[in-house]
Structure formats: structure tokens, C-alpha cells
Amino acid sequence: MKIHTQQFPLIEKLISLQEVFWLNSQIKNANEGMAESPLTYADVKAAEERLKRFAPYILKVFPETLADGGMIESPLVELPNMKLLMRKDYSQQILGQLLLKCDSHLPISGSIKARGGIYEVLKQAEQLALEHRMLTLEDNYSILDSERFRSFFSQYSIAVGSTGNLGLSIGIISAKLGFNVTVHMSADAKHWKKDLLRSKGVNVIEYAADYSKAVEEGRRQAETDPNCHFVDDENSRDLFLGYAVAAFRLKKQLESSAILVDGDHPLFVYLPCGVGGGPGGVAFGLKLVFGDHVHCFFAEPTHSPCMLLGMMTGLHDQISVGDIGIDNVTDADGLAVGRPSGFVGKVMEPLLSGIYTISDEQMYKLLKDLADSEDIDLEPSALAGMIGPVNLGKYGNGYLEKVGLRDKMDCSTHIVWATGGSMVPKEILEEYYQKGTFS
């Protein structure tokens, strides 16, 4: 595919694997952007209500959710030491408050995928049980934890293609409910994730190719089985809505911490991005809740800038990083995606503020710095968002001027969305830390 670099001068920097900061010229005000979306506030609210119905079941089978009453939720923590360290290392002041949304520590599967992935499987389970009159909306859903329901669900299959974390969430919840589940894993998926899934009774199929091939094969095989539900990470509205519910939860956390979000107190959120479903869903929910007062940025590896390439050119899923000679090889396995979701790219086109890229070396450095300064361990891909506030300060003055926030940054809040890490084995966390030492 021929792309004219004169039309998109940033392409040459992408090809040379430079870190870039791109602002979305297609962004509109939140109301206009939402009016173009096929999804609505009511859709996200319905997803939230479904998760509430399942809370008694989740609480029963995953006691680690006790503190949140069966809700799959993560803490929001301040990073004062990391903020000081980044100011020193990057010679860039971060105005406002720096927080970490710890989806890295979500219960059950330890990543942001515990939101969308688990939600989609729960919705499928509910639909099947309702259709067969085994369940009503008024029931206490804890009854799903029984041999009767496990035997029923064992007649059905769930399949998904994944670089790792989505496969973990889908595999763990599907197996717990009783479904037969197959996870198609790409070459960049970590071995410990495959081993963990197999220990849960999940069928793992490995591919030598990348994420897109795993999804393609998973979709093809699922189409031959009428009792198989394929979780389509590239196009699923249910995944997207499961992620979007996070915005309602975050609003409550900010309010309980007395953190204002309004015209004088802007919110900036930095989200690691692979195919786009997780960050897209969260950002969509945030725009629903906070409107023009929230500014969302995606973060991608320099070797896998698929969403940036798709949105910048307007080609979305009609272009991959391979089309411009980028190898899609990164240690940030959850972000190792060569072709973006066209569905997500088009929904976010009028809502997303921008996208930046980050090298593996920077992610490892930030991983070590966060462990040293705040005693928080994450996997490399989860650190993609951390450099966001620095990049905004260095390269975002034009954007801040345009949206009228140059003189309001002292009252701003920056949230880095940590997407995974708590389930990583200790010896592998140590390997990550050592790589950060030499980055």
C-alpha cells in the first residue's frame, strides 16, 4: 500500500521507529462526537446493570472480590515520588496531580481485560440461561455456581484470539462457568500466560504468526461451530461496553478523593493501546461522563503504532504497520498489534485527543523507576501511559492553547492507566526490572 509521506510527514518518523506525538485534527466537542457514535449512554448503563446482576456470582466464585461486593474494580493511587523522579529524569515539570489507575491489579485476571473480556462472557452466559429459561433477571445469580449450570454451559464453547491478557480473562471466567474454551495465542504471547491458561483447563492453540493471524484463525474455526461464541477483539461492541463501565466507577473514585473535573480542573488520561478495544472503551466512557473536561491519549510501542497509523491516515483497519515496513515486534505483548480495530478507530475519531509512541527501552526504564519510587510492579506494556504527562508538557502546548487550558494546568489531574502486571510471576518481574536497569 502506497502512502504519500508528503501528506503524512509523521510516517517517516514512524518508519524510522522514532517516538512521536500526534494530535487528532478530527476531534470534535464531546456532544457532537457522541452524536456520531453507534453506542450510547444507555448502552453503557445496561452493561453496568448486567455486571451488578452478576456480582453475587462473582463474589461467590472469586472471593478476592469481597471488598468490592463482587464488582471487578481496581484502586486509584497517587504517584508523588514517581512524579518527582520523572521531573528530574526528563527535565519536564508535570503540573497538577499524577495518579495511577491500577487495572494491573484487577481481581480474577490481573489486567484491564478483566473488564471487557469477563463482561462479554457473562453476557453470553446470561443470554443462554435466559433463552433456556434456567434464569430470570430477578434471580440471585449466585445460583450459576452449580453443577446444573456448569453442565448446561459445557454444551457451548467460547473462543478468542489474543496476545495474552484478553485470553487470560476469557479463559479464566469461561472455564469457571463451565464453557469449553479455546484461546488462540499469537507468537508474542508470554509462555507463563499460556501455562496459566492450560492449568485452568483452557485449550491453548499457539501460532508462529502475530495477533492478527491468531484472531483470523480463531474466528474461522468458531464459524464452523454453531454453539461457539467468538469474542472478536477487533469488532466487539460487548467488549467495548464492558471497558466503558470503568468510567462510571472512576467518577465515584475521583469524587471520594475530592478531585474535581470541570472547566477549571481538566482531566488527562493516558491509555496503552493495542488493537484498541480496551483504551477505546474506557475513553468512550470517560467522554460520556466528563465530556469536554477529559482529554484522552493513546500510547503505542514504536514497533506497533497501528492505531496511530490507522487514525492519522483515515484508513483505520485497511492499513497495517507491515504495510509501511514496521516489524510489529515489541516486548509490550499486549500492544503487539499490527492492524487496529476499524470499529474502535471510527468511534474514537471525533473523541480522541491524540496518540504518542514509546520505545521498549523507555517502558523498561519507567517500569524500574515505578518499582523503585512507588513499589508498584507492572508489565512493560502497562508503562506506555506513564510518559504521557511528560509528552503533553513538551509537545502539547498547541493543544492546550487550543482548548483553553494553558493557564489551568496547575489544577489538572493526570491518570496513567496501568493495564497489567499483578499476575506476572516474580522471576519474570525481576527480569523486567533488570532490563530497566540497563535501558
N, C-alpha and C positions, 0 to 999 in steps of 0.2 A: 504494500500500500504506500503510495507516494504522498508524503506530507510536505508542504512547502514551508521551509523554515522562515521565509520572509514573513509569512502570515502569522506564524507562531514561533517567534525568536527564542522562546524558552526551550524549544525542542532540542536545540543543540546542546544546551546545558544538561538536559535530561540524558541525552545520549552519552555525554562525557561523564555521567554519574556525579555531577555536582549537586550540592544541596541547593534547593531553590525555594522561593516563597512566592506563591501565586495568589493573586486576588481575583475573585469571581466577578466579572463585569456584568453578569446576567442577574445578579441578586436584585430582588425587589423588596418592598416593605412586606412585613410578615403577613398582613391580611391579603394582599394581592397574591403572594406566593402560595398561601394556603388555599386560595380560591381555585388555583390551577391543579391542586392535588386530588388524586382519586381517593385519598383517605381523609377521614375527618376526626374531629374531637370525639364524636360518638363512637367511632371505631376503636379508638384507644381506650375510652371509658369502658366499653364492652370487654376488652381484653383484661382490664384491671378487675372487673367484676368476676370474670371467669377465674382469675388467679385467687380471688378471695374465696370462691366456692371450693377450690381445691386445697385451701390452706389446712383444713383438718386432716386431709390425707397426707400432705407433705409433712406436717408436724408429726404424724404417727410413724411414717416410714423413714424420715430423716430427722431424728431428734436434735441434730445440730441447729435446726431452725427454731428451737424453742423460744429463744429470746425475742424473736420477731413474730411469734404466733403462727408459724407455718408460712410466713412470707419469705421469699428468697431475696434478701436485701444485704447491702454492704455499707460499711461505715464511711463517713466523710471526715477526713482528718486534715489538720493544718500542718504545713511544712515550713516552719520558721527557719530551721537550720539549713535545709536544702535551698531555701530562697537566698540566704546569705552566701552560701557556697557558690551558687550559680552566678550571683552578682560579682563575686571575686573572680571566678574562672572565666567568665565571658565578658567581663568589663561592661556589664549592662545592668542598670538598675531595673528591678521589677517593682513597679508601682502597684500598690494595692495588696490584697491578701492572696496567698498561694495555698491551694487546697488540693488534696488527692482524693478522688472518688475510688474507693478500693473494691472495684468489681473483681480485682485479682483475688479477693478473699470471699467472694460469694460462696455460700454453702452449696453442697452437693457436687459441683464440678469445678469450682475454683476459677471461673473466668466469666467475662461478660456474656459468654454463650449460654450460661445458666439462665439468662433471661429469655431470649428469643427461642433457643433450642428446646428448653423444657416446656415453654409455653405452647409451642406448636404440637408437641407430642401430647400434652394434656388436652388440648383442644380436640385432637383426633380421638383420644380415648373417650372424651365426653360425648362426642358425636356418635361414636359406635354404640356406647352404652345407652344413650337416649333412643337411638333408632331401634334398638332391640328391646326397649322397654325394661332394661335392667336398672335404670337410674332415672330419677326425676330431678329437676332443678332445686327442689325443696329438700332433697335428701342431704344427710351429713355424708360428705364424700369420703370420710374415713372408711366407709364400707368397701371401697375399692381395694383395700388391703385385705384380700381374702382369696382362698383357692378358687372360689366360684368365678371371681373376676379375672384372676390370672389365667385360669383355664380358658375363659372366653377370649381374652386378648391374645392367647397363644395361637389362635386361628388366623391372626393377622401379622403383617410384617411392617417394619419401618426401615427405611434405607436413607443414607445420606452420603454425600461426598464431602471430604473435609481435609484441611491441613493439620487438624489436631483438636483444637478446643471445642469446636462445634460437635465433632464426633464424640468427644467425652460427654458432653451434656446430653446429646441424643441417646447415646449408648446406655448411659447410667440410668436415666429415667425410663427409657423404653424397656430395658431388662427388668427393672424394678416392678413395672406394671404387668409384665408377663409377655410383652410382644417378642416376636422373633426379630432381631435387629442386626443389620449389616451396615458397617461403616467402610466406605471406600476411601482409603487414605493415600494421599499424594506422597511423592518421594521425599519432600521436605518435612513431613510429619515426624516428630521425635519418637524414637523407639519406646521410651518409657510410657508414652501415651498409648501406643499400640498394645503394649504389655498390660497396662492397667485395664484397658477395654476387654481384652481377652480374659482377664481374671474375673470380669463381671459376667462372663458368658456371652460376650458380643462376638459376632463373626466379623473379623477384620480382613479386608482384601487390600493388599498393597500394590501400588503401581510405581513403575520406574519414572513415569512422567509427572508433570506438575498438577496443580489443583484442578485446572480446567478439565483435564483428562479424567481425573477421579470422579468429578461431577458428571461428566458426559457418560461414563460407563455405568455409574450408579443409576442415573436416570434411565438409560437404555434397558438395564436389567429389570428395573422396577416396573417398566411399562409392560413387561411380559406377565406380570402377576397382578390380577385384579384386586387381590387382598393386600397389596403392598402400597403403603403411603410413602412417597418420596419427598423428603424435606429438601426443597430446592433453594439452596443458599443464594442463588443468583436472582431469583424471581419471587420468593415467597412473601406474601403480604402478612401471613401469620407470624413469621419470624420477626418481620419489621415491627409489627404491632406489639409483640412481646417486649422488644427492646424499648419501644416508645413509652411504655408504662413507667420506665425509670424516671422520667421527668416529673411525674406526679409525686413520686417518692422523694426525689431530690428537693422539690419545692418545700416539702414538710421539714426536711433536714435543715435547709437554709433558714426557714422560719424559726425552728427550735434553737438555732445558733444565733438568732437575731441578726442575720445577714440580709441586708436589703438588696433587692434587684428592682431598679426603676430607672428613670431617665437620668438621674444623678448618680446612680450606683450600678454601672454596667457589669454584666457577667460575660466572661470569656471562657469558652470550653474547648479543650484540645483532645481530639479523639483519634487513636490509632485506627488506620483503615486498611482492610484487605479488599475483599470483594465489595464491601460497602454496607451490608445489611445491619450490622451492629451499630457502627457510628451513625449511619443514616437514620436508623430508627430512633436512637437516642436524640440526635439533633432535631429530628422532626418533632418529637415530643417536647423538647425544650422550646422550640419556636411556638408550638401551640400554647405552652404555659406562660412563657415570658415575652413572646412577641419580639418587637424590635430591640428589647433591652438585653437580649442574649446574642452573642456573636460566636458562631461555631466554626472551628477549623479542623480539617482532617490532617493526619500525619501519615506519611508513607515512606517506606525504605527507598533509598536512591536506586536500588536494583529492581524495585517493583512499583513504580509510580502509576499504577493502572487507572485509578480514579482521576488523578490529575490529568492524565493524557486524554481520557475519555471526555471529561467535562470541558477541558480547555479547547479541544478541537470540535466539540459538539457531536462527536461520533459515538460517544458512550461505549456500548459493548461491541460496536463494529470495528474497534481497533484494540490491539493488544500491545504490550511493551515489546514483544518479539517483533512486531511489525517495524519498529524503529531500531532494532538491533540490541535491545537490552535483555540480559540473560534471565531475569526473574529468580536470581539465586541470592537468598538472604538468610541469615540466622534467625531473623524475626519470622518464624514459621507461620504464625497466624496471619501475617501480612504478605506472604509469598504468593501473590495472585497476579497473573499477567493480564487478565481481562476483567474489567469491572462489571458490576451489575448495571444493566441499562435501566432497569426499573428504578433502582435507587438513584442513579445519576440524574434521571429526568425529574424525579420528585424533588431532589435537593437543588436542582439548577437555580431556582429563584430564591432559595433559602440559605445556602451555604456561603459563608464569608470568604473562605479561601482554603488552600491546601499547601502544605510545605513538605519537603522531603528531608530525610535524615539518614546518615550513613550508619552501618552496623557498628563501626568503631565508636561513634557518638553515643549510640544506645548502650553499649557496654560500659562506657565511661560513666554515663548517668546512672546506670544500674549500680555500679560500685559506689558512686557518690551518695545515692539514696540509702544504700545499706549502711554506709559509714555515718551519715549525718542524721538519719531518722530511724535506723534499724528496721527498715522495711525491705523485704526481698521480693523482687518481681522477675518475670521472664523478660528477655530482651525486647520483644515487641511492645510490651506494656510501657516501655520508657519512651516510645516515639513521641508521646504527647508532652513530655517534660520540657523539651526545648521550646515549646510554643510561646510562652510568655517572653522569652529572650528574643525570639524571632519577631514577635509583634513589636517589641520595643525598638529593634534595629531596623526593620523593613516596613513596618506598618503605619508610619506617620501619616502617609497619604490617606490611608483608610480611616484612621482615627479623625483626621481633619474632615473627611467627607461626611462621617456620621456624627460629627459634632462632639467628640469625646476627648479631644486633646487636653482640655483643662479639667477633666473629671477622672483621670486615671488614678489619682490618689485614693479615690473611693471605690475602686474597681475590685472585682473578685475574679481570680483565675482558678479554674478547676481543670486539673490534669486527670483524664480518665484512665485509670490503671486497669488493663483488660485481662491480665492473667498472671499467675505465679505461685499461688499458695499450695498447689498440688505438685509442684516440681520437686523431685527427690533432692535431699540435702546435698548429695555428692555432685549433682548437676548444678545446683545453685552455686556451689563452690567453684566449679569450672567457669561459670558465667562471671563470677566475681574476679577470678584470676585474669580472665580476658579483659575485664575492665581496668585492671591494674596496668596493663600494657597498651591500652588504647590512647 
